[in-house]
Amino acid sequence: MLSAPFHPLQRRVVFAKITLMNTETKTNNKMDLITSLCRRRGIIFPSSDIYGGLGSCWDYGPVGVLLKNNVKAAWWRAVVQLRNDIVGLDASIIMHPQVWEASGHISNFSDPLVDCKTCKLRFRADEINNAEKCPACGGELTSPRQFNLMFKTHLGPVEEAAGVVYLRPETAQGIFVNFKNVLNVSRKKPPFGIAQIGKSFRNEITPGKFIFRTREFEQMEIEFFVPPIEADQWLEKWQQERFNWYLKLGLKPENLRLRKHEADELAHYAKGCYDVEYNFPWGFAELEGIANRGDYDLRQHQVHSGKDLGFFDEETKDTYLPYIIEPSAGVDRSLLAFLVDAYDEDNAPDDKGQMETRVILRLHRALSPYKVAIFPLFKKPELKEIAEKLYQDLRVQYMCDYDERGSIGKRYRRQDEIGTNYCVTVDYQTKEDHAVTVRDRDTMEQKRINLSQIKEYLAGLLEY
């Protein structure tokens, strides 16, 4: 590990300073609006906020955790539930250290870093213009040194070399080492896939752009095992399928593009790769990668473990190492793209009829944290009784919110800002006609629906 001329606590401060510099120079007004909304409405908070935060670490609040879970659920539904050729897995975060030797992460997973001899700040050597002068103070820089991005820790109570382990930098290796286990119990054969959602950790030197690049993040990955001769056609299928997934969940077509990697961009193991890129406020950046990894990973683990990871095809009587097509997406990056794309403003009348700016998250119904919000028009016992009963009935089927505080206009605005699809209001007329007012988030159109029909009505609107 690269030695540093300052205490680990100082190093965290340096990381935080670099993150702040990165954010201040590359963000723009829309990102400011989104980060403000996230904090104001309980979507995302700075981690360890009462202690001043920790650089590039974030906590998902009451609304954010629902949104994040919905992103993961939509992905799982598309790649596991609605397919018969992919099964799931949840591998351990801490794995045998030889896994990372076989994968090449211990020897190759590093960035070239330089330190300023004057201000002690640290930079990635490939991201500064002048390799000799500090971009912060103009001081002299050290020669580049390789900094491994994996977090190292120790297994057991004694810190010794024999107990060194790593927090995984990707979820993929957990799938590769379980290939034979899953193959034997799932009754599948190539082409088939293994899907996993899980946390990964990378000690990035220049994280930033809110939750776009962080040191702790969550991945949604598929390792799709195919006969080598079919690898190219499956790469084409998967790049189009994953591109279409984002469109189906509401991202605007003009904000998405597919980019094929040039030969000099490919990782050492890759035989081909596409990126799904999204037009973030700072420009197009990678949202998901779809790579043909060849048989590199299975071959490496076969050599280092001494275990046979080949597949025996009973029809052809051949044994081969499958090629692997890997669609790999970040939960946090996907969530950020959905937030950026859904954020909108328009003009709407307030409670007094005055026009004001309305903030809306026009999230797809599959992603919205709350599908329905139920309000009694006033905090009167007779209205609350009906509203609370309706809330209890609807929450069985949908994630619902209940709110009785503040004016009805302010309650509508709050729900618009967190992306709630429909608001249902119980008023004095409800006791007479047994109907409630249903308001659409996007159009603000209001309809009177009988209580006996409300479940069927909402089901038709929220089905996907």
C-alpha positions as CSV (number, residue, x, y, z in Angstrom):
1,M,0.0,0.0,0.0
2,L,1.2,3.5,-0.8
3,S,2.7,5.2,2.2
4,A,1.5,8.7,3.0
5,P,3.3,11.6,4.7
6,F,0.4,12.4,6.9
7,H,-1.9,10.8,9.4
8,P,-5.0,8.8,8.2
9,L,-7.3,11.3,9.8
10,Q,-5.6,14.1,7.8
11,R,-5.9,11.9,4.7
12,R,-9.7,11.8,5.1
13,V,-9.7,15.6,5.3
14,V,-7.6,15.7,2.1
15,F,-10.1,13.4,0.4
16,A,-12.9,15.6,1.6
17,K,-11.2,18.7,0.2
18,I,-10.6,17.1,-3.2
19,T,-14.3,16.0,-3.3
20,L,-15.3,19.6,-2.5
21,M,-13.1,21.0,-5.2
22,N,-14.4,18.5,-7.7
23,T,-18.0,19.4,-6.8
24,E,-17.5,23.1,-6.8
25,T,-15.9,23.2,-10.2
26,K,-18.0,20.7,-12.1
27,T,-21.5,20.9,-10.8
28,N,-24.1,23.3,-12.1
29,N,-27.4,24.8,-11.2
30,K,-29.6,21.8,-11.8
31,M,-27.4,19.6,-9.7
32,D,-27.6,22.2,-6.9
33,L,-31.4,22.1,-7.2
34,I,-31.4,18.3,-7.0
35,T,-29.1,18.0,-4.1
36,S,-31.1,20.6,-2.2
37,L,-34.3,18.7,-3.0
38,C,-32.8,15.4,-1.8
39,R,-31.8,16.9,1.5
40,R,-35.0,18.9,2.0
41,R,-37.3,15.9,1.3
42,G,-35.4,13.1,2.9
43,I,-34.1,11.5,-0.2
44,I,-30.3,11.7,0.4
45,F,-28.4,13.1,3.4
46,P,-24.6,13.6,3.8
47,S,-23.3,10.7,5.9
48,S,-22.2,11.5,9.5
49,D,-23.9,14.9,9.0
50,I,-23.8,16.0,12.6
51,Y,-20.0,15.6,12.5
52,G,-19.6,17.7,9.3
53,G,-20.0,14.8,6.9
54,L,-17.5,12.4,5.3
55,G,-16.3,13.0,1.8
56,S,-18.3,11.2,-0.9
57,C,-20.4,9.2,1.6
58,W,-24.2,9.5,1.6
59,D,-27.2,8.2,3.5
60,Y,-30.5,7.4,1.9
61,G,-33.4,8.9,3.9
62,P,-37.0,7.7,4.4
63,V,-38.0,8.7,0.8
64,G,-34.6,7.8,-0.8
65,V,-34.5,4.3,0.5
66,L,-37.9,3.6,-1.0
67,L,-36.7,5.0,-4.4
68,K,-33.5,3.0,-4.2
69,N,-35.4,-0.2,-3.4
70,N,-37.7,0.4,-6.3
71,V,-34.8,0.8,-8.7
72,K,-33.4,-2.5,-7.6
73,A,-36.8,-4.2,-7.7
74,A,-37.4,-2.9,-11.2
75,W,-34.0,-4.3,-12.3
76,W,-34.6,-7.7,-10.6
77,R,-38.1,-8.0,-12.1
78,A,-36.7,-7.3,-15.6
79,V,-33.7,-9.6,-15.5
80,V,-34.8,-12.4,-13.1
81,Q,-38.5,-12.5,-12.5
82,L,-39.5,-12.1,-16.2
83,R,-36.8,-14.4,-17.6
84,N,-36.3,-18.1,-17.3
85,D,-32.6,-18.1,-18.1
86,I,-31.3,-16.1,-15.1
87,V,-31.1,-17.0,-11.4
88,G,-30.1,-14.9,-8.4
89,L,-27.2,-14.9,-6.0
90,D,-26.0,-13.0,-2.9
91,A,-22.3,-13.6,-2.3
92,S,-20.3,-12.5,0.7
93,I,-18.6,-9.1,0.6
94,I,-15.5,-10.5,2.2
95,M,-13.9,-13.2,0.1
96,H,-10.8,-15.3,0.2
97,P,-7.8,-13.1,-0.7
98,Q,-6.7,-15.5,-3.4
99,V,-9.9,-14.5,-5.3
100,W,-8.4,-11.0,-5.8
101,E,-5.0,-12.5,-6.8
102,A,-6.7,-14.6,-9.5
103,S,-8.8,-11.7,-10.7
104,G,-5.8,-9.4,-11.0
105,H,-7.1,-6.8,-8.6
106,I,-4.2,-7.0,-6.2
107,S,-1.6,-6.4,-8.9
108,N,-3.5,-4.3,-11.4
109,F,-6.4,-2.4,-9.6
110,S,-4.6,0.8,-8.9
111,D,-4.4,4.5,-9.9
112,P,-1.2,6.6,-10.3
113,L,-1.1,9.2,-7.6
114,V,1.1,12.2,-6.8
115,D,1.4,14.2,-3.5
116,C,2.1,17.9,-3.2
117,K,5.2,18.4,-1.0
118,T,3.9,21.8,0.1
119,C,0.1,21.5,0.8
120,K,0.1,17.7,1.1
121,L,-2.9,17.3,-1.2
122,R,-3.0,14.1,-3.3
123,F,-4.1,13.9,-6.9
124,R,-4.5,11.3,-9.7
125,A,-1.5,11.8,-12.0
126,D,-3.6,11.2,-15.1
127,E,-6.1,13.9,-14.2
128,I,-3.8,16.9,-13.9
129,N,-2.3,19.0,-16.7
130,N,1.1,19.7,-15.3
131,A,2.8,16.6,-13.8
132,E,5.3,18.8,-11.9
133,K,3.2,21.5,-10.3
134,C,0.4,21.2,-7.7
135,P,-2.9,22.4,-9.3
136,A,-3.9,23.7,-5.8
137,C,-0.9,25.7,-4.7
138,G,1.7,25.4,-7.4
139,G,4.1,23.4,-5.2
140,E,6.4,20.6,-6.3
141,L,4.8,17.1,-6.8
142,T,6.2,13.8,-6.0
143,S,6.8,11.2,-8.7
144,P,3.6,9.1,-9.5
145,R,3.1,6.0,-7.3
146,Q,0.5,3.3,-7.7
147,F,-2.3,3.4,-5.2
148,N,-4.4,0.2,-4.9
149,L,-8.1,1.1,-4.8
150,M,-9.2,-1.9,-2.6
151,F,-10.0,-1.4,1.1
152,K,-7.8,-3.7,3.2
153,T,-8.8,-5.1,6.5
154,H,-8.0,-8.0,8.8
155,L,-10.0,-11.2,9.5
156,G,-9.8,-12.2,13.1
157,P,-8.6,-10.3,16.2
158,V,-4.8,-10.3,15.3
159,E,-3.5,-7.9,12.6
160,E,-1.0,-10.0,10.7
161,A,-0.3,-10.7,7.1
162,A,-2.1,-14.1,7.3
163,G,-5.3,-12.4,8.2
164,V,-5.4,-9.7,5.5
165,V,-8.6,-9.6,3.5
166,Y,-10.3,-7.0,1.2
167,L,-13.7,-5.4,0.9
168,R,-14.8,-6.5,-2.6
169,P,-14.3,-3.8,-5.3
170,E,-17.0,-5.5,-7.5
171,T,-19.7,-8.1,-7.1
172,A,-18.7,-10.0,-10.2
173,Q,-16.0,-12.2,-8.6
174,G,-18.6,-13.7,-6.2
175,I,-20.5,-14.9,-9.2
176,F,-17.5,-16.4,-11.0
177,V,-16.4,-18.4,-8.0
178,N,-19.9,-19.7,-7.5
179,F,-20.4,-20.7,-11.2
180,K,-20.2,-24.4,-10.6
181,N,-22.3,-24.3,-7.4
182,V,-25.1,-22.5,-9.2
183,L,-24.7,-24.6,-12.3
184,N,-25.2,-27.8,-10.3
185,V,-28.3,-26.7,-8.4
186,S,-30.1,-24.6,-10.9
187,R,-30.6,-27.2,-13.6
188,K,-29.5,-24.5,-16.1
189,K,-26.9,-24.7,-18.9
190,P,-25.3,-22.1,-21.1
191,P,-26.7,-19.7,-22.3
192,F,-27.8,-18.7,-18.7
193,G,-27.0,-16.0,-16.3
194,I,-26.5,-15.2,-12.6
195,A,-27.7,-11.9,-11.2
196,Q,-26.6,-10.1,-8.1
197,I,-27.2,-6.8,-6.3
198,G,-24.7,-5.9,-3.7
199,K,-22.3,-3.4,-2.1
200,S,-18.8,-2.8,-3.5
201,F,-16.0,-0.6,-2.2
202,R,-13.3,1.4,-4.0
203,N,-10.9,3.8,-2.3
204,E,-11.3,6.4,-5.1
205,I,-9.0,9.3,-4.9
206,T,-11.3,11.7,-6.8
207,P,-14.9,10.8,-6.0
208,G,-17.6,13.4,-6.6
209,K,-20.6,14.7,-8.6
210,F,-22.9,13.8,-5.7
211,I,-23.7,10.1,-5.8
212,F,-22.2,9.5,-9.3
213,R,-18.8,8.3,-7.9
214,T,-18.5,7.2,-4.3
215,R,-16.3,4.9,-2.3
216,E,-19.2,2.7,-1.1
217,F,-21.7,1.9,-3.8
218,E,-24.2,-0.7,-4.9
219,Q,-24.0,-2.7,-8.1
220,M,-26.6,-4.6,-10.2
221,E,-24.7,-7.1,-12.2
222,I,-25.4,-10.1,-14.5
223,E,-22.8,-12.6,-15.6
224,F,-24.3,-14.3,-18.6
225,F,-22.5,-17.6,-19.5
226,V,-22.7,-18.5,-23.2
227,P,-21.0,-20.9,-25.6
228,P,-18.0,-19.1,-27.1
229,I,-19.4,-19.2,-30.6
230,E,-22.5,-17.3,-29.4
231,A,-20.7,-14.5,-27.5
232,D,-20.9,-11.8,-30.1
233,Q,-24.6,-12.2,-30.7
234,W,-25.4,-12.2,-27.0
235,L,-23.3,-9.0,-26.6
236,E,-25.5,-7.3,-29.2
237,K,-28.7,-8.6,-27.5
238,W,-27.7,-7.5,-24.1
239,Q,-26.6,-4.0,-25.1
240,Q,-29.9,-3.3,-26.7
241,E,-32.0,-4.9,-23.9
242,R,-30.2,-2.9,-21.2
243,F,-30.6,0.3,-23.2
244,N,-34.3,-0.3,-23.6
245,W,-34.7,-0.9,-19.9
246,Y,-33.9,2.7,-19.1
247,L,-36.3,3.9,-21.8
248,K,-39.1,1.8,-20.4
249,L,-38.6,3.4,-17.0
250,G,-39.0,6.9,-18.4
251,L,-35.5,8.2,-19.3
252,K,-35.8,10.6,-22.2
253,P,-34.4,9.1,-25.5
254,E,-32.4,12.3,-26.2
255,N,-30.5,11.9,-22.9
256,L,-29.4,8.3,-23.6
257,R,-26.8,6.9,-26.0
258,L,-24.9,3.7,-26.7
259,R,-21.2,4.0,-27.2
260,K,-19.0,1.2,-28.4
261,H,-15.5,1.0,-26.9
262,E,-12.6,1.5,-29.2
263,A,-9.9,-1.2,-29.1
264,D,-7.5,0.9,-27.1
265,E,-10.2,1.5,-24.4
266,L,-10.9,-2.2,-23.7
267,A,-9.9,-3.7,-20.4
268,H,-7.3,-6.4,-20.6
269,Y,-9.9,-9.2,-20.3
270,A,-12.5,-7.7,-22.6
271,K,-13.2,-8.7,-26.2
272,G,-15.8,-6.0,-26.7
273,C,-17.8,-3.5,-24.7
274,Y,-20.6,-1.0,-24.9
275,D,-21.5,1.8,-22.5
276,V,-25.0,3.0,-21.9
277,E,-24.3,6.7,-21.3
278,Y,-26.7,9.3,-19.8
279,N,-26.5,13.1,-20.4
280,F,-25.9,14.2,-16.8
281,P,-25.8,18.0,-16.1
282,W,-22.0,17.8,-16.7
283,G,-22.3,15.8,-19.9
284,F,-22.6,12.2,-21.1
285,A,-21.1,9.7,-18.7
286,E,-21.3,6.0,-18.2
287,L,-24.5,4.6,-16.7
288,E,-23.9,0.9,-17.4
289,G,-21.3,-1.2,-19.1
290,I,-22.0,-4.3,-21.2
291,A,-18.8,-6.3,-21.8
292,N,-17.7,-9.5,-23.4
293,R,-15.2,-10.8,-20.8
294,G,-14.4,-13.9,-22.8
295,D,-13.4,-16.9,-20.6
296,Y,-10.8,-14.8,-18.7
297,D,-12.4,-15.0,-15.3
298,L,-13.3,-18.6,-15.2
299,R,-9.9,-19.5,-16.6
300,Q,-8.1,-17.5,-14.0
301,H,-10.1,-19.0,-11.1
302,Q,-9.6,-22.5,-12.6
303,V,-5.8,-22.0,-12.6
304,H,-5.5,-20.5,-9.1
305,S,-8.0,-22.8,-7.4
306,G,-7.1,-26.0,-9.1
307,K,-10.8,-26.7,-9.6
308,D,-12.3,-27.6,-13.0
309,L,-14.8,-24.9,-14.0
310,G,-15.5,-26.2,-17.4
311,F,-19.0,-27.0,-18.7
312,F,-19.7,-30.5,-20.2
313,D,-22.2,-30.3,-23.0
314,E,-24.1,-33.6,-23.1
315,E,-25.4,-32.9,-26.6
316,T,-22.0,-32.3,-28.3
317,K,-19.9,-34.2,-25.7
318,D,-17.6,-31.2,-25.5
319,T,-16.2,-29.5,-22.4
320,Y,-15.5,-25.8,-22.6
321,L,-15.2,-22.7,-20.5
322,P,-18.2,-20.5,-21.2
323,Y,-17.6,-16.9,-22.4
324,I,-19.2,-14.3,-20.1
325,I,-21.4,-11.3,-21.2
326,E,-21.5,-8.8,-18.3
327,P,-24.2,-6.1,-18.0
328,S,-23.0,-4.1,-15.0
329,A,-25.0,-1.1,-13.7
330,G,-24.7,1.1,-10.6
331,V,-27.7,1.5,-8.4
332,D,-26.6,4.9,-7.3
333,R,-25.8,6.1,-10.8
334,S,-29.1,4.8,-12.1
335,L,-31.0,6.5,-9.3
336,L,-29.2,9.8,-10.0
337,A,-30.1,9.6,-13.7
338,F,-33.7,8.9,-12.8
339,L,-33.7,11.9,-10.5
340,V,-32.1,14.2,-13.0
341,D,-34.4,13.1,-15.8
342,A,-37.6,13.4,-13.6
343,Y,-36.8,16.8,-12.1
344,D,-39.1,19.4,-13.5
345,E,-40.6,22.8,-12.7
346,D,-43.8,24.5,-13.8
347,N,-46.2,27.2,-12.6
348,A,-49.3,26.4,-10.5
349,P,-51.7,28.3,-8.3
350,D,-51.1,28.1,-4.5
351,D,-53.9,28.0,-1.9
352,K,-54.7,31.7,-2.4
353,G,-54.8,31.4,-6.2
354,Q,-51.4,33.1,-6.7
355,M,-49.1,31.5,-9.3
356,E,-45.9,29.9,-7.9
357,T,-43.1,27.6,-9.1
358,R,-44.0,24.0,-8.6
359,V,-41.2,21.4,-8.3
360,I,-42.1,17.9,-9.6
361,L,-40.3,14.6,-9.8
362,R,-42.0,13.0,-12.8
363,L,-40.8,9.5,-11.8
364,H,-42.1,6.4,-13.6
365,R,-44.8,4.6,-11.5
366,A,-42.5,1.7,-11.0
367,L,-39.9,3.9,-9.3
368,S,-41.9,6.5,-7.3
369,P,-41.3,6.1,-3.6
370,Y,-45.0,6.5,-2.8
371,K,-47.7,5.6,-5.3
372,V,-50.6,7.2,-3.4
373,A,-51.0,9.8,-0.6
374,I,-54.2,10.0,1.4
375,F,-55.3,13.3,3.0
376,P,-58.3,14.3,5.1
377,L,-59.1,17.8,3.9
378,F,-59.2,19.0,7.6
379,K,-58.2,17.3,10.9
380,K,-61.8,16.6,11.8
381,P,-62.6,13.2,13.4
382,E,-65.2,12.3,10.8
383,L,-62.8,13.0,7.9
384,K,-59.8,11.4,9.6
385,E,-61.8,8.2,10.3
386,I,-62.5,7.7,6.6
387,A,-59.1,8.7,5.4
388,E,-57.3,6.4,7.9
389,K,-59.4,3.5,6.9
390,L,-58.7,4.1,3.2
391,Y,-55.0,4.4,4.0
392,Q,-55.1,1.0,5.8
393,D,-56.9,-0.6,2.8
394,L,-54.6,0.8,0.1
395,R,-51.3,0.3,1.9
396,V,-51.7,-3.4,1.6
397,Q,-51.2,-3.1,-2.1
398,Y,-49.2,0.1,-2.5
399,M,-46.6,2.1,-0.6
400,C,-48.8,4.9,0.7
401,D,-48.3,8.1,2.6
402,Y,-50.7,9.7,5.0
403,D,-50.6,13.4,5.7
404,E,-53.0,15.6,7.7
405,R,-50.7,18.6,8.5
406,G,-50.8,21.9,6.7
407,S,-53.0,23.3,3.9
408,I,-54.0,21.0,1.1
409,G,-52.0,23.0,-1.4
410,K,-48.8,22.5,0.6
411,R,-49.5,18.8,1.0
412,Y,-49.9,18.5,-2.7
413,R,-46.6,20.3,-3.3
414,R,-44.7,18.0,-0.9
415,Q,-46.0,15.0,-2.7
416,D,-45.2,16.4,-6.1
417,E,-41.6,17.0,-4.9
418,I,-41.1,13.4,-3.9
419,G,-42.8,12.0,-7.0
420,T,-46.0,10.6,-5.5
421,N,-48.2,9.6,-8.5
422,Y,-51.7,10.3,-7.0
423,C,-53.2,12.1,-4.0
424,V,-56.5,11.1,-2.6
425,T,-58.5,13.6,-0.6
426,V,-61.4,13.0,1.8
427,D,-63.6,16.0,2.2
428,Y,-67.0,16.9,3.8
429,Q,-68.8,15.8,0.6
430,T,-67.4,12.3,1.0
431,K,-69.9,11.5,3.8
432,E,-72.7,12.4,1.4
433,D,-71.6,10.9,-1.9
434,H,-69.1,8.2,-0.7
435,A,-66.5,9.6,-3.1
436,V,-63.0,11.0,-2.9
437,T,-61.0,13.4,-5.0
438,V,-58.1,11.8,-6.9
439,R,-55.4,14.2,-8.1
440,D,-52.8,13.3,-10.8
441,R,-49.3,14.5,-10.1
442,D,-48.3,15.3,-13.7
443,T,-51.4,17.0,-15.0
444,M,-52.9,18.1,-11.6
445,E,-56.3,16.9,-13.0
446,Q,-58.8,15.9,-10.3
447,K,-61.5,13.3,-10.6
448,R,-64.2,12.3,-8.2
449,I,-64.1,8.5,-7.6
450,N,-66.5,6.4,-5.5
451,L,-64.9,4.7,-2.5
452,S,-66.1,1.3,-3.7
453,Q,-64.2,1.8,-7.0
454,I,-61.0,3.4,-5.8
455,K,-58.9,0.3,-5.7
456,E,-59.9,-0.8,-9.2
457,Y,-59.3,2.8,-10.5
458,L,-55.8,3.1,-9.0
459,A,-54.9,-0.4,-10.1
460,G,-55.6,0.6,-13.7
461,L,-53.4,3.7,-13.4
462,L,-50.5,2.1,-11.5
463,E,-50.1,-1.2,-13.3
464,Y,-46.9,-1.6,-15.3
